[in-house]
Amino acid sequence: MPMASRENAFVEITPEVLLKAYACGIFPMAESAEDPALYWIEPDMRGILPLDGFHLASRLARTVRATPYTVWVDRDFDAVIDGCAEPKPGRGRTWINTRIRRIYRALFDAGHAHTVEVYDGDALVGGLYGVSLGRAFFGESMFHRARDASKIALVHLVARLKAGHYRLLDTQFVTEHLQTFGAVEVPKRRYHRLLEEALNGEADFAAVPVDRPVAGGEAVAILKGES
């Protein structure tokens, strides 16, 4: 079971405090959108997606290459977190409350939170957001409103992390969906060793340009070591 401690609803968590928590292997969650309190979580078994072991199915690779969607990063953080907070099948409520939105928006403004956004024309149909620190990226949440949109976002994220020389992609927990991409659980002690290694040095989220949409073929080429 994950270790959790309750944070007083009226104690402000700054971006600096949040980054220190990530560096210690801890992250915040809320019980629900209506609960102003946050809980500090440290799972006994931590989900990670090994960047060198990322599994890209051939069907999905074809979809990423051929998709009519366009993929941007860091274009509309608020819209992405809105999408992640939407109810979905099997989950009628969200853990993303007002404090989570405010804290991660501040991290985004400081350059430590990033989004991957998938558009169908002008409509945002999928995406994800997470936190970058050193050579570690901590995935927070993803969503889709169209088939394969969140999968496309994840493929683009992993390609960007590999291009930027990241060492660790933390998924917090492992779902059946993430297992299809190669996600695994590691014990807390092993996770802390991986985290310590990843915090030593700096990665470059902008190694793939952030001022233009990234083509699916470019992302797949990076993953296959062709670019």
DRENZA-531605 format. One record per atom (N, C-alpha, C): residue in one letter; x, y, z. Coordinates in steps of 0.05 Angstrom, whole numbers, plus 5000, padded with zeros to 4 digits. Example, Ala and Ser with C-alpha at 12.3 -4.5 7.8 and 13.67 -1.06 7.14 Angstrom:
  residuo  east  north    up
        A  5264   4886  5156
        A  5246   4910  5156
        A  5264   4934  5156
        S  5257   4955  5142
        S  5273   4979  5143
        S  5258   5001  5157
REM end
This chain:
  residuo  east  north    up
        M  5017   4976  5000
        M  5000   5000  5000
        M  5018   5025  5000
        P  5009   5046  4986
        P  5025   5071  4986
        P  5024   5085  5013
        M  5046   5097  5021
        M  5046   5113  5045
        M  5035   5140  5038
        A  5017   5151  5055
        A  5004   5176  5049
        A  5002   5192  5075
        S  5007   5218  5073
        S  5003   5236  5095
        S  4987   5260  5086
        R  4969   5269  5103
        R  4951   5290  5095
        R  4963   5318  5099
        E  4960   5335  5079
        E  4970   5362  5080
        E  4947   5381  5088
        N  4951   5399  5107
        N  4930   5418  5114
        N  4921   5434  5090
        A  4895   5437  5088
        A  4883   5450  5065
        A  4891   5479  5062
        F  4901   5491  5084
        F  4907   5520  5084
        F  4937   5525  5083
        V  4953   5505  5082
        V  4982   5508  5079
        V  4989   5509  5050
        E  5001   5531  5041
        E  5007   5535  5013
        E  5031   5518  5005
        I  5029   5503  4983
        I  5052   5488  4973
        I  5063   5503  4949
        T  5088   5512  4951
        T  5100   5527  4930
        T  5113   5508  4909
        P  5119   5519  4886
        P  5133   5502  4866
        P  5159   5491  4877
        E  5173   5506  4893
        E  5199   5497  4904
        E  5194   5473  4923
        V  5173   5475  4939
        V  5167   5453  4957
        V  5159   5428  4941
        L  5144   5432  4920
        L  5135   5409  4904
        L  5159   5396  4890
        L  5177   5411  4880
        L  5201   5400  4867
        L  5218   5384  4887
        K  5220   5395  4912
        K  5235   5380  4932
        K  5222   5354  4939
        A  5195   5354  4939
        A  5180   5329  4944
        A  5186   5309  4922
        Y  5185   5317  4897
        Y  5191   5299  4875
        Y  5219   5288  4878
        A  5238   5304  4885
        A  5265   5295  4888
        A  5268   5275  4911
        C  5249   5274  4929
        C  5249   5254  4951
        C  5231   5230  4944
        G  5219   5230  4920
        G  5202   5208  4913
        G  5174   5209  4922
        I  5164   5234  4928
        I  5137   5238  4939
        I  5122   5256  4920
        F  5096   5251  4917
        F  5079   5268  4900
        F  5052   5272  4913
        P  5038   5294  4906
        P  5012   5299  4919
        P  4988   5289  4902
        M  4967   5282  4916
        M  4942   5276  4904
        M  4919   5286  4922
        A  4896   5291  4911
        A  4873   5298  4927
        A  4853   5274  4927
        E  4837   5273  4947
        E  4816   5252  4948
        E  4795   5256  4926
        S  4788   5281  4921
        S  4769   5288  4901
        S  4772   5317  4894
        A  4758   5326  4873
        A  4759   5354  4865
        A  4747   5372  4886
        E  4729   5361  4902
        E  4715   5377  4922
        E  4731   5379  4948
        D  4750   5362  4952
        D  4766   5362  4977
        D  4790   5380  4974
        P  4792   5401  4990
        P  4815   5420  4987
        P  4841   5408  4998
        A  4840   5387  5013
        A  4865   5376  5024
        A  4880   5360  5003
        L  4906   5358  5007
        L  4924   5341  4990
        L  4937   5320  5007
        Y  4943   5298  4995
        Y  4957   5276  5008
        Y  4983   5271  4994
        W  5005   5269  5010
        W  5031   5263  4999
        W  5033   5232  4997
        I  5039   5223  4973
        I  5039   5195  4967
        I  5067   5185  4961
        E  5074   5162  4972
        E  5099   5148  4966
        E  5094   5119  4964
        P  5088   5108  4939
        P  5080   5080  4937
        P  5103   5061  4944
        D  5096   5039  4956
        D  5116   5018  4962
        D  5127   5006  4936
        M  5110   5004  4916
        M  5118   4995  4890
        M  5112   5018  4870
        R  5133   5026  4856
        R  5131   5050  4839
        R  5130   5042  4810
        G  5112   5055  4795
        G  5110   5050  4766
        G  5130   5066  4751
        I  5145   5054  4733
        I  5163   5068  4715
        I  5160   5056  4687
        L  5166   5072  4667
        L  5166   5063  4639
        L  5195   5065  4629
        P  5210   5043  4629
        P  5238   5045  4620
        P  5240   5056  4592
        L  5255   5077  4588
        L  5256   5090  4562
        L  5269   5072  4541
        D  5288   5057  4550
        D  5301   5038  4531
        D  5285   5014  4525
        G  5264   5009  4541
        G  5247   4986  4538
        G  5219   4993  4529
        F  5216   5017  4518
        F  5189   5026  4509
        F  5180   5008  4486
        H  5156   4998  4488
        H  5146   4980  4467
        H  5126   4995  4450
        L  5133   4998  4425
        L  5116   5012  4405
        L  5106   4991  4386
        A  5080   4983  4389
        A  5068   4963  4371
        A  5068   4973  4343
        S  5071   4955  4324
        S  5072   4963  4296
        S  5047   4977  4287
        R  5024   4968  4297
        R  4999   4982  4289
        R  4998   5011  4299
        L  5007   5015  4324
        L  5008   5042  4334
        L  5028   5059  4320
        A  5051   5047  4313
        A  5071   5062  4298
        A  5060   5072  4271
        R  5044   5055  4258
        R  5031   5063  4233
        R  5011   5086  4238
        T  4996   5083  4260
        T  4977   5104  4267
        T  4991   5130  4272
        V  5012   5130  4287
        V  5027   5154  4294
        V  5038   5168  4269
        R  5048   5151  4251
        R  5059   5163  4226
        R  5037   5175  4208
        A  5014   5162  4207
        A  4994   5169  4188
        A  4972   5187  4199
        T  4972   5192  4225
        T  4950   5207  4237
        T  4947   5235  4225
        P  4922   5243  4221
        P  4917   5271  4213
        P  4919   5291  4236
        Y  4922   5281  4260
        Y  4925   5299  4283
        Y  4952   5313  4283
        T  4952   5337  4295
        T  4977   5351  4299
        T  4984   5350  4329
        V  5010   5349  4335
        V  5019   5346  4362
        V  5038   5370  4369
        W  5030   5384  4390
        W  5045   5406  4401
        W  5053   5400  4430
        V  5072   5416  4440
        V  5077   5415  4469
        V  5075   5443  4480
        D  5067   5444  4506
        D  5067   5468  4522
        D  5051   5491  4510
        R  5029   5484  4496
        R  5013   5505  4483
        R  4990   5514  4500
        D  4976   5496  4514
        D  4952   5503  4530
        D  4951   5485  4554
        F  4966   5492  4575
        F  4967   5475  4599
        F  4939   5473  4612
        D  4925   5495  4614
        D  4899   5494  4627
        D  4879   5476  4613
        A  4880   5475  4587
        A  4862   5458  4572
        A  4869   5428  4576
        V  4894   5423  4579
        V  4903   5395  4583
        V  4895   5386  4611
        I  4898   5402  4631
        I  4891   5393  4658
        I  4861   5391  4660
        D  4846   5408  4645
        D  4817   5405  4644
        D  4809   5378  4632
        G  4823   5370  4611
        G  4818   5344  4599
        G  4824   5321  4618
        C  4846   5323  4632
        C  4854   5302  4651
        C  4834   5300  4674
        A  4820   5322  4680
        A  4802   5322  4703
        A  4774   5313  4695
        E  4769   5308  4669
        E  4742   5300  4660
        E  4735   5272  4671
        P  4710   5267  4677
        P  4702   5239  4684
        P  4707   5221  4660
        K  4713   5196  4666
        K  4718   5176  4645
        K  4705   5150  4654
        P  4701   5131  4635
        P  4688   5106  4643
        P  4702   5092  4666
        G  4687   5086  4686
        G  4698   5073  4710
        G  4709   5093  4730
        R  4708   5118  4724
        R  4717   5139  4743
        R  4699   5163  4741
        G  4680   5165  4760
        G  4661   5187  4759
        G  4671   5213  4770
        R  4694   5212  4785
        R  4704   5237  4796
        R  4734   5238  4793
        T  4746   5261  4796
        T  4774   5265  4792
        T  4788   5272  4818
        W  4814   5266  4818
        W  4831   5274  4841
        W  4843   5302  4836
        I  4838   5314  4814
        I  4850   5340  4807
        I  4832   5362  4819
        N  4840   5373  4841
        N  4825   5394  4853
        N  4837   5422  4847
        T  4825   5443  4859
        T  4834   5470  4852
        T  4863   5474  4860
        R  4872   5463  4882
        R  4900   5467  4891
        R  4919   5453  4872
        I  4912   5429  4863
        I  4929   5415  4843
        I  4932   5432  4818
        R  4909   5443  4808
        R  4910   5460  4784
        R  4929   5484  4789
        R  4926   5497  4812
        R  4942   5521  4817
        R  4972   5514  4820
        I  4978   5493  4834
        I  5006   5486  4839
        I  5020   5478  4813
        Y  5007   5462  4797
        Y  5020   5453  4772
        Y  5021   5474  4751
        R  5001   5492  4752
        R  5003   5515  4734
        R  5027   5532  4741
        A  5033   5536  4767
        A  5056   5551  4775
        A  5082   5537  4766
        L  5082   5510  4767
        L  5105   5495  4758
        L  5109   5499  4728
        F  5086   5499  4713
        F  5087   5503  4684
        F  5099   5531  4678
        D  5089   5551  4692
        D  5100   5578  4688
        D  5129   5580  4694
        A  5139   5563  4712
        A  5167   5563  4720
        A  5184   5546  4701
        G  5171   5532  4682
        G  5186   5515  4663
        G  5191   5487  4672
        H  5178   5478  4694
        H  5183   5451  4704
        H  5160   5431  4698
        A  5137   5442  4689
        A  5115   5424  4681
        A  5112   5427  4651
        H  5105   5405  4638
        H  5102   5406  4608
        H  5077   5390  4600
        T  5068   5397  4576
        T  5045   5382  4564
        T  5053   5371  4537
        V  5040   5350  4529
        V  5039   5341  4501
        V  5010   5342  4493
        E  5004   5355  4471
        E  4976   5361  4464
        E  4971   5351  4435
        V  4948   5337  4432
        V  4941   5325  4407
        V  4915   5339  4397
        Y  4917   5350  4372
        Y  4895   5366  4361
        Y  4884   5354  4336
        D  4858   5355  4334
        D  4844   5349  4309
        D  4834   5376  4298
        G  4848   5388  4280
        G  4843   5415  4273
        G  4849   5433  4296
        D  4829   5449  4305
        D  4832   5466  4328
        D  4823   5453  4354
        A  4812   5429  4353
        A  4801   5415  4376
        A  4822   5398  4390
        L  4825   5402  4416
        L  4843   5386  4432
        L  4830   5359  4438
        V  4841   5338  4428
        V  4828   5311  4430
        V  4843   5292  4448
        G  4866   5301  4459
        G  4881   5284  4477
        G  4906   5297  4486
        G  4918   5286  4507
        G  4943   5298  4516
        G  4951   5287  4543
        L  4973   5298  4554
        L  4983   5291  4580
        L  4999   5314  4591
        Y  5004   5312  4617
        Y  5023   5331  4630
        Y  5039   5318  4651
        G  5062   5330  4657
        G  5080   5319  4677
        G  5101   5339  4685
        V  5119   5330  4702
        V  5139   5348  4714
        V  5167   5339  4706
        S  5183   5358  4699
        S  5211   5352  4691
        S  5230   5363  4712
        L  5248   5346  4721
        L  5268   5354  4741
        L  5294   5337  4736
        G  5315   5352  4731
        G  5340   5338  4724
        G  5336   5322  4698
        R  5342   5296  4700
        R  5337   5278  4677
        R  5314   5259  4682
        A  5296   5268  4700
        A  5272   5252  4706
        A  5247   5267  4697
        F  5228   5251  4687
        F  5202   5262  4680
        F  5181   5247  4695
        F  5164   5261  4709
        F  5143   5249  4726
        F  5116   5253  4712
        G  5106   5231  4700
        G  5080   5233  4687
        G  5058   5236  4707
        E  5040   5255  4703
        E  5018   5259  4722
        E  4992   5248  4713
        S  4983   5255  4689
        S  4957   5246  4680
        S  4955   5249  4649
        M  4937   5233  4637
        M  4933   5236  4608
        M  4903   5232  4603
        F  4894   5240  4579
        F  4866   5237  4573
        F  4863   5234  4542
        H  4840   5225  4534
        H  4834   5225  4505
        H  4804   5230  4501
        R  4798   5243  4479
        R  4770   5247  4470
        R  4766   5235  4443
        A  4787   5224  4432
        A  4786   5211  4406
        A  4804   5186  4407
        R  4798   5166  4391
        R  4812   5141  4392
        R  4842   5145  4388
        D  4858   5133  4405
        D  4888   5132  4404
        D  4901   5159  4410
        A  4886   5179  4417
        A  4898   5206  4421
        A  4918   5206  4445
        S  4910   5193  4467
        S  4929   5192  4490
        S  4953   5175  4484
        K  4949   5153  4468
        K  4972   5136  4460
        K  4991   5152  4442
        I  4980   5168  4424
        I  4997   5185  4407
        I  5013   5204  4424
        A  5000   5216  4444
        A  5014   5235  4462
        A  5036   5221  4477
        L  5032   5197  4486
        L  5053   5182  4501
        L  5076   5176  4483
        V  5071   5167  4458
        V  5092   5161  4439
        V  5109   5186  4435
        H  5097   5209  4431
        H  5111   5234  4427
        H  5127   5242  4452
        L  5115   5237  4475
        L  5130   5244  4500
        L  5155   5227  4502
        V  5153   5201  4498
        V  5176   5183  4501
        V  5198   5190  4480
        A  5189   5196  4456
        A  5209   5204  4436
        A  5224   5229  4444
        R  5209   5248  4455
        R  5222   5274  4464
        R  5240   5269  4488
        L  5232   5251  4506
        L  5250   5245  4529
        L  5275   5231  4520
        K  5273   5213  4501
        K  5297   5199  4491
        K  5315   5219  4476
        A  5304   5236  4461
        A  5320   5256  4446
        A  5334   5275  4466
        G  5320   5281  4488
        G  5331   5300  4507
        G  5349   5287  4529
        H  5355   5261  4526
        H  5373   5247  4544
        H  5362   5245  4573
        Y  5336   5240  4575
        Y  5325   5234  4602
        Y  5332   5205  4609
        R  5332   5200  4635
        R  5339   5174  4645
        R  5316   5159  4658
        L  5295   5174  4667
        L  5274   5161  4682
        L  5247   5173  4674
        L  5227   5156  4668
        L  5200   5164  4664
        L  5183   5150  4685
        D  5175   5166  4705
        D  5159   5157  4728
        D  5130   5158  4721
        T  5116   5135  4723
        T  5087   5135  4718
        T  5071   5133  4743
        Q  5084   5134  4766
        Q  5072   5132  4793
        Q  5061   5104  4798
        F  5041   5096  4783
        F  5029   5070  4785
        F  5029   5056  4757
        V  5023   5030  4757
        V  5023   5016  4731
        V  4994   5006  4726
        T  4984   5013  4703
        T  4958   5004  4694
        T  4962   4983  4672
        E  4941   4968  4665
        E  4942   4950  4643
        E  4949   4964  4617
        H  4938   4988  4614
        H  4944   5004  4590
        H  4974   5010  4588
        L  4986   5019  4610
        L  5015   5026  4610
        L  5032   5001  4607
        Q  5023   4978  4616
        Q  5038   4953  4614
        Q  5042   4946  4584
        T  5023   4953  4567
        T  5027   4947  4539
        T  5050   4962  4526
        F  5059   4984  4539
        F  5081   5000  4529
        F  5108   4992  4543
        G  5106   4973  4562
        G  5130   4964  4576
        G  5133   4974  4605
        A  5113   4987  4616
        A  5114   4997  4643
        A  5117   4974  4663
        V  5132   4978  4684
        V  5137   4958  4704
        V  5136   4971  4732
        E  5133   4954  4752
        E  5135   4964  4780
        E  5162   4957  4791
        V  5173   4976  4807
        V  5198   4970  4821
        V  5195   4977  4850
        P  5209   4963  4868
        P  5207   4969  4897
        P  5217   4997  4903
        K  5207   5008  4925
        K  5214   5035  4932
        K  5245   5040  4933
        R  5259   5021  4944
        R  5288   5025  4946
        R  5301   5026  4919
        R  5293   5009  4901
        R  5303   5009  4873
        R  5296   5035  4859
        Y  5271   5044  4864
        Y  5262   5069  4852
        Y  5280   5093  4861
        H  5286   5094  4886
        H  5302   5116  4897
        H  5330   5116  4884
        R  5341   5092  4879
        R  5367   5091  4865
        R  5365   5103  4837
        L  5344   5095  4823
        L  5339   5105  4796
        L  5335   5135  4796
        L  5320   5144  4816
        L  5314   5173  4818
        L  5340   5189  4824
        E  5356   5179  4842
        E  5381   5192  4848
        E  5399   5195  4823
        E  5401   5174  4808
        E  5416   5175  4783
        E  5405   5195  4763
        A  5378   5196  4761
        A  5365   5214  4742
        A  5367   5243  4750
        L  5369   5248  4776
        L  5371   5276  4785
        L  5399   5287  4782
        N  5418   5270  4775
        N  5446   5279  4771
        N  5449   5286  4742
        G  5448   5312  4736
        G  5451   5321  4709
        G  5426   5335  4699
        E  5427   5345  4675
        E  5404   5359  4663
        E  5397   5347  4636
        A  5371   5345  4632
        A  5361   5336  4606
        A  5350   5360  4591
        D  5341   5356  4566
        D  5331   5378  4550
        D  5304   5371  4538
        F  5283   5381  4550
        F  5256   5375  4539
        F  5252   5387  4511
        A  5268   5408  4505
        A  5265   5422  4479
        A  5286   5411  4459
        A  5297   5387  4464
        A  5315   5376  4444
        A  5301   5372  4417
        V  5275   5364  4419
        V  5258   5366  4395
        V  5244   5393  4397
        P  5244   5408  4375
        P  5233   5436  4377
        P  5206   5438  4390
        V  5201   5459  4405
        V  5176   5463  4419
        V  5159   5485  4405
        D  5170   5498  4384
        D  5157   5520  4372
        D  5143   5512  4346
        R  5139   5487  4342
        R  5125   5477  4318
        R  5113   5450  4325
        P  5092   5441  4310
        P  5082   5414  4314
        P  5102   5394  4305
        V  5102   5371  4318
        V  5121   5350  4312
        V  5107   5328  4296
        A  5117   5320  4274
        A  5105   5300  4257
        A  5108   5272  4270
        G  5088   5255  4265
        G  5089   5228  4276
        G  5113   5213  4266
        G  5120   5216  4241
        G  5143   5202  4230
        G  5169   5209  4244
        E  5171   5234  4252
        E  5195   5243  4267
        E  5196   5230  4294
        A  5174   5228  4308
        A  5173   5215  4334
        A  5180   5186  4332
        V  5169   5172  4312
        V  5175   5143  4309
        V  5204   5139  4302
        A  5215   5156  4285
        A  5243   5154  4277
        A  5261   5156  4301
        I  5255   5174  4320
        I  5271   5177  4344
        I  5270   5151  4361
        L  5246   5140  4363
        L  5243   5116  4379
        L  5257   5092  4367
        K  5259   5092  4341
        K  5272   5070  4327
        K  5302   5075  4323
        G  5312   5098  4334
        G  5340   5104  4331
        G  5348   5113  4304
        E  5329   5123  4288
        E  5335   5131  4260
        E  5339   5161  4258
        S  5336   5176  4281
        S  5339   5205  4280
        S  5353   5214  4305
REM end
